[in-house]
Each structure stands twice: as structure tokens, then as C-alpha cells.
Amino acid sequence: MALPEPPPAGARMLPADTFAGSTVIVTGGGTGLGKAIAVEFARLGAAVGIMSRREEHRLAGVGAVEAVGGRAAHADADIRDAAQVAAAFDVIEDALGPVRVLVNNAAANFPVPAEDLSANGWRAVTQIVLDGTFFCSQELFRRCAEAGEPGAVCNILATQSFTGGPGMAHTSAAKAGVGNLTKTLAVEWAPQGVRVNALALGLFPHEDMRADLKALRPNGEDVDARRSPAGRLGRLHELGWAATWLCSPYASFVTGHTLVVDGANWLRRDFVMPEFVPVRQQIAGVLGPRGE
């Protein structure tokens, strides 16, 4: 027995016009989780801006939004650079109208023992995840405040931001920072009508997952599903539903909150814990002795 499957992809949990007339930016919205979120906003009437450094990813996101009848535009930006963020917002607003909703989905991660993590590797991840989230959020807030209009931000976390993540020190630390930032900005920006929330995700398999991360799960989804109290993994449209609800008028009194969407997996504790395996051995078992 497992938790029941959700309604099928394409079903709506909110009225079809919930975001009609609104423009939403999804960073990293051209692949995987970001693309799934972008599609669900489009189903609810939003025009969707895709921000990414890679053109093929941006075009994939635009194509996915247009495939469900939505309007989309894209802009190149390295979100580690606040000036590039502002310029990308301008491009998307010129094409679609004022941006009032932001999903900070762009991220970077790779498995590595902490002692092997280079300075450049640390900075690449922490600057995209933490700095980029702040710069994009700040830009959204400034535009909402200047226009005197409400807005909403949804930050994408992972449950390892609560627990730490062996083999993912850079990502876990950066995501924990974003979790704290979510609370701080919620308090500061509520008087101007801008809400800030977060989603902490479990496993949501998708076709764009990187090869090295897929290698950590050589036996596929079935094994991971058996490891979860839910008996299954997340479905991409469930993630989209959670993000759209948090950013919608139906969550207008919810801010500073982190919603966990993981089937209770992060809370799992065995009565008798399995034998401990150091993270270096776990990584070496599937990626080679140096994670290569």
C-alpha cells in the first residue's frame, strides 16, 4: 500500500484564470522541475518568463509553456550578477508585461566529499543558489514596490537544507541560507504586499536529471519508492500545483512558510538504523574513486 497517486497531469487544483493577466518568472524554467512549474502556471493563465544561461534550455521551457496554450518569453541571465538579473527582467516585461510572481528554481549541485570540494565548486553552487535567489527576489520586490502592487516569491529548497546533506555540503548550506532568507524577506516585505514562501522537495524524477545524479540511483525509481514512507516518488505536476498555490491569491495570508512536499521521507527514522556507510564510499560505488 502506498499514498494514492494524484489526479492526472493537466488537472487543475485552482480556477483556470487564477493567474490571468499575470507574468511569472521561473529561473531555470527550461528543464526538469522548473519546466514543470512553468507549465502549471501557464495552465492557470499566466504568461511565463524563462530565465537561464543556456538558450536550448530557455527554448525548451518556452516550447513547453506554449504546448499547453500559454504565452512565454525568455531571457539570458547569469543570476549571480544582479545587473544581468535586472536586464533579464526588462526583457521579459517588454515581452509579457509586469512581473509580479517569481519562482527561484535555478540551482547547481554535484555529489562530492566536502574535503574534495574546490573553492570554485563551492562558489559556483552557493552563488547560484543563495546569491541568485536574493538578487532575483530583490528585483521582483523593487518592481512591485515601485508599482504599488502585490507580488509573490516561491523559493525551491531541498529537505537536506534542514538536516545537512553528506556529499552535498555546498548545496545543503546554500539551500539552508535560502530557507532563512525566506523567513527574513517575508517579514520585511509583507507591509508592501510581497509574500515569500518556499517549497522543500523530496525526489521528483524527471527526464532532465544529470547523468551523475542518475548514477547514484542505478536501480531506478522502484528502489527509491520502496525507501519512502509514501511508497512512491513525487509527480512533477504535484510540484507545480504546490508552487502555484503558494503564489496564488488563495494563499494570500501565507508568507514565510516552507511547505515540505516529500511524502514524509525526510522524517523517516528506522527502529534499528542500517549500517552506516561513509559518503565517500557511497559516491565511489557509483561514480568512481574520485566521483568521476
C-alpha positions as CSV (number, residue, x, y, z in Angstrom):
1,M,0.0,0.0,0.0
2,A,1.3,3.5,-0.9
3,L,0.0,7.0,-0.8
4,P,-2.5,7.4,-3.6
5,E,-1.4,8.8,-6.9
6,P,-2.6,12.4,-7.6
7,P,-5.1,13.4,-10.2
8,P,-3.5,13.2,-13.7
9,A,-1.3,15.8,-15.2
10,G,-3.4,18.5,-16.8
11,A,-6.0,18.5,-14.0
12,R,-6.3,21.9,-12.2
13,M,-6.4,22.4,-8.5
14,L,-7.1,26.2,-8.9
15,P,-9.5,28.1,-11.2
16,A,-8.3,28.2,-14.8
17,D,-8.0,32.0,-14.7
18,T,-6.1,32.2,-11.3
19,F,-3.1,33.9,-12.9
20,A,-4.8,35.5,-15.9
21,G,-3.1,38.8,-16.7
22,S,-0.1,38.0,-14.6
23,T,3.5,37.4,-15.6
24,V,5.6,34.9,-13.7
25,I,9.3,34.3,-14.0
26,V,10.8,30.9,-13.4
27,T,14.5,30.8,-13.1
28,G,15.9,27.6,-14.6
29,G,12.5,27.1,-16.1
30,G,13.6,25.3,-19.2
31,T,14.3,21.8,-17.7
32,G,13.1,19.4,-15.1
33,L,11.4,20.8,-12.0
34,G,11.4,24.4,-13.3
35,K,9.8,23.4,-16.6
36,A,7.1,21.5,-14.8
37,I,6.4,24.5,-12.6
38,A,6.3,26.9,-15.6
39,V,3.7,24.6,-17.3
40,E,1.4,24.6,-14.3
41,F,1.4,28.4,-14.1
42,A,0.6,28.5,-17.8
43,R,-2.3,26.2,-17.4
44,L,-3.7,28.8,-14.9
45,G,-3.5,31.7,-17.3
46,A,0.0,33.1,-16.5
47,A,2.4,34.4,-19.1
48,V,5.7,32.8,-18.2
49,G,9.2,34.2,-18.5
50,I,12.0,31.6,-18.6
51,M,15.5,32.7,-17.3
52,S,18.5,30.6,-17.9
53,R,22.1,30.9,-19.2
54,R,21.6,28.2,-21.9
55,E,19.5,29.0,-24.9
56,E,18.5,25.5,-25.6
57,H,17.0,25.3,-22.1
58,R,15.2,28.5,-22.5
59,L,13.7,27.5,-25.8
60,A,12.6,24.1,-24.2
61,G,10.8,26.0,-21.5
62,V,9.1,28.3,-23.9
63,G,8.0,25.3,-26.0
64,A,6.6,23.5,-23.0
65,V,4.5,26.6,-22.0
66,E,3.3,27.2,-25.5
67,A,2.3,23.5,-25.8
68,V,-0.3,24.0,-23.1
69,G,-1.6,27.2,-24.7
70,G,0.4,29.7,-22.7
71,R,2.4,32.7,-23.6
72,A,6.1,32.7,-22.9
73,A,9.3,34.6,-23.4
74,H,12.9,34.0,-22.4
75,A,15.9,35.9,-21.3
76,D,19.6,35.1,-20.8
77,A,21.0,35.8,-17.4
78,D,23.7,34.6,-15.0
79,I,21.7,35.2,-11.8
80,R,24.9,35.6,-9.8
81,D,25.1,39.1,-11.4
82,A,22.5,41.5,-10.2
83,A,22.8,43.7,-13.3
84,Q,22.1,40.7,-15.6
85,V,19.1,39.8,-13.4
86,A,17.7,43.4,-13.9
87,A,18.3,43.3,-17.6
88,A,16.5,39.9,-17.9
89,F,13.5,41.2,-16.0
90,D,13.4,44.1,-18.5
91,V,13.4,41.7,-21.5
92,I,10.6,39.6,-20.1
93,E,8.5,42.5,-19.0
94,D,8.9,44.1,-22.5
95,A,7.5,40.9,-24.0
96,L,4.9,39.8,-21.4
97,G,4.1,42.7,-19.0
98,P,5.0,43.5,-15.4
99,V,6.4,40.6,-13.4
100,R,4.6,40.0,-10.1
101,V,5.4,36.4,-9.4
102,L,8.9,34.8,-9.1
103,V,9.9,31.2,-8.7
104,N,13.6,30.9,-7.7
105,N,14.2,27.4,-9.1
106,A,17.7,27.8,-10.6
107,A,20.3,25.7,-8.8
108,A,23.5,23.8,-9.1
109,N,24.7,20.7,-7.4
110,F,27.0,17.7,-7.8
111,P,28.0,15.0,-5.3
112,V,31.4,15.4,-3.8
113,P,33.0,14.7,-0.4
114,A,33.5,18.0,1.4
115,E,37.2,17.7,1.7
116,D,37.5,17.3,-2.1
117,L,35.3,20.3,-2.9
118,S,37.2,23.1,-4.6
119,A,36.8,26.8,-3.9
120,N,35.4,27.3,-7.4
121,G,33.0,24.4,-6.9
122,W,31.8,25.8,-3.6
123,R,31.3,29.3,-5.1
124,A,29.6,28.1,-8.2
125,V,26.9,26.4,-6.2
126,T,26.5,28.8,-3.3
127,Q,26.4,31.9,-5.6
128,I,23.8,30.4,-7.9
129,V,21.6,29.1,-5.1
130,L,21.9,31.8,-2.5
131,D,23.1,34.9,-4.2
132,G,21.0,34.3,-7.3
133,T,17.9,33.8,-5.2
134,F,18.5,37.0,-3.3
135,F,19.2,39.1,-6.4
136,C,16.1,37.8,-8.3
137,S,13.9,38.3,-5.2
138,Q,15.2,41.8,-4.6
139,E,14.5,42.7,-8.3
140,L,10.9,41.4,-8.0
141,F,10.3,43.3,-4.8
142,R,11.7,46.6,-6.2
143,R,9.4,46.4,-9.2
144,C,6.3,45.5,-7.1
145,A,7.0,48.3,-4.6
146,E,7.6,50.9,-7.2
147,A,4.3,50.0,-8.9
148,G,2.4,49.7,-5.6
149,E,1.3,46.2,-6.4
150,P,1.4,42.9,-4.5
151,G,3.7,40.1,-5.5
152,A,4.8,36.6,-4.6
153,V,8.1,34.7,-4.4
154,C,8.5,30.9,-4.2
155,N,11.9,29.6,-3.4
156,I,12.8,26.0,-4.2
157,L,14.6,24.2,-1.4
158,A,15.5,20.6,-0.6
159,T,14.9,18.8,2.7
160,Q,18.7,18.4,3.1
161,S,18.6,22.1,4.0
162,F,17.1,21.0,7.3
163,T,19.3,18.0,8.0
164,G,22.5,18.6,6.2
165,G,23.5,16.5,3.2
166,P,26.6,14.4,3.2
167,G,28.2,14.7,-0.2
168,M,26.3,17.9,-0.8
169,A,27.8,20.3,1.7
170,H,27.7,23.2,-0.8
171,T,24.1,22.7,-1.8
172,S,22.8,22.0,1.7
173,A,24.4,25.1,3.1
174,A,23.2,27.3,0.3
175,K,19.7,25.9,0.5
176,A,19.7,26.4,4.3
177,G,20.6,30.0,3.7
178,V,17.7,30.4,1.3
179,G,15.4,28.9,3.9
180,N,16.5,31.6,6.4
181,L,16.3,34.3,3.7
182,T,12.7,33.2,3.0
183,K,11.7,34.0,6.6
184,T,13.6,37.3,6.7
185,L,12.2,38.6,3.5
186,A,8.6,37.6,4.4
187,V,8.7,39.8,7.5
188,E,10.4,42.7,5.7
189,W,8.3,42.7,2.6
190,A,4.8,41.9,4.0
191,P,4.0,45.6,4.6
192,Q,4.5,46.2,0.8
193,G,2.3,43.2,-0.1
194,V,5.0,40.9,-1.3
195,R,4.8,37.3,0.1
196,V,7.8,35.0,0.2
197,N,7.5,31.2,0.7
198,A,9.4,28.1,-0.1
199,L,9.0,24.5,-1.1
200,A,11.2,21.8,0.3
201,L,11.2,18.9,-2.1
202,G,11.7,15.2,-2.0
203,L,12.5,13.1,-5.0
204,F,10.7,14.1,-8.2
205,P,12.3,12.1,-11.1
206,H,12.4,13.8,-14.5
207,E,14.0,13.3,-17.8
208,D,16.5,16.1,-17.5
209,M,18.2,14.8,-14.4
210,R,22.0,14.8,-14.9
211,A,23.8,11.6,-15.6
212,D,26.0,11.7,-12.5
213,L,22.9,12.1,-10.3
214,K,21.1,9.3,-12.1
215,A,24.1,7.1,-11.5
216,L,23.5,7.4,-7.8
217,R,20.3,5.5,-8.3
218,P,21.3,2.8,-10.7
219,N,18.2,0.7,-10.0
220,G,15.7,3.3,-10.9
221,E,12.6,4.7,-9.3
222,D,11.3,1.4,-7.8
223,V,14.1,1.2,-5.2
224,D,13.7,4.8,-4.2
225,A,9.9,4.4,-3.9
226,R,10.4,1.4,-1.5
227,R,12.7,3.6,0.6
228,S,9.9,6.2,1.1
229,P,7.1,6.0,3.6
230,A,4.8,7.1,0.8
231,G,5.7,4.1,-1.3
232,R,6.2,6.3,-4.3
233,L,8.0,9.4,-5.5
234,G,6.7,12.8,-6.4
235,R,5.0,13.6,-9.7
236,L,6.1,16.7,-11.4
237,H,2.6,18.2,-11.6
238,E,2.2,17.8,-7.9
239,L,5.2,20.1,-7.5
240,G,3.6,22.6,-10.0
241,W,0.4,22.6,-8.0
242,A,2.2,23.3,-4.8
243,A,4.1,26.2,-6.3
244,T,1.0,27.8,-8.0
245,W,-1.0,27.6,-4.8
246,L,1.7,29.3,-2.7
247,C,1.9,32.1,-5.2
248,S,-1.9,32.4,-5.7
249,P,-4.4,34.7,-4.1
250,Y,-5.8,31.6,-2.3
251,A,-2.6,31.6,-0.1
252,S,-2.7,35.4,0.5
253,F,-2.2,35.0,4.3
254,V,0.6,32.6,3.9
255,T,4.1,34.0,4.0
256,G,7.4,33.0,5.5
257,H,6.4,29.4,5.3
258,T,8.3,26.4,3.9
259,L,6.0,23.7,2.6
260,V,7.6,20.2,2.5
261,V,6.5,18.1,-0.4
262,D,8.2,14.7,0.0
263,G,5.8,12.1,1.3
264,A,7.3,12.3,4.8
265,N,10.6,10.9,3.6
266,W,12.8,13.4,5.4
267,L,11.2,12.4,8.7
268,R,11.9,8.7,8.3
269,R,13.8,7.0,11.1
270,D,14.3,3.3,11.3
271,F,13.7,1.5,14.6
272,V,17.1,-0.1,14.1
273,M,19.2,2.0,11.8
274,P,21.1,0.4,8.9
275,E,24.8,0.1,9.0
276,F,26.5,3.5,8.3
277,V,28.4,3.9,5.0
278,P,30.7,6.9,4.7
279,V,29.7,9.2,1.9
280,R,33.0,8.8,0.1
281,Q,32.3,5.1,-0.2
282,Q,28.7,5.7,-1.4
283,I,29.9,8.1,-4.1
284,A,32.8,5.9,-5.1
285,G,30.5,2.9,-5.5
286,V,28.7,4.5,-8.5
287,L,31.0,7.3,-9.7
288,G,34.5,6.0,-9.3
289,P,37.1,6.7,-6.6
290,R,37.1,10.5,-7.1
291,G,33.5,10.9,-8.1
292,E,34.5,10.9,-11.8
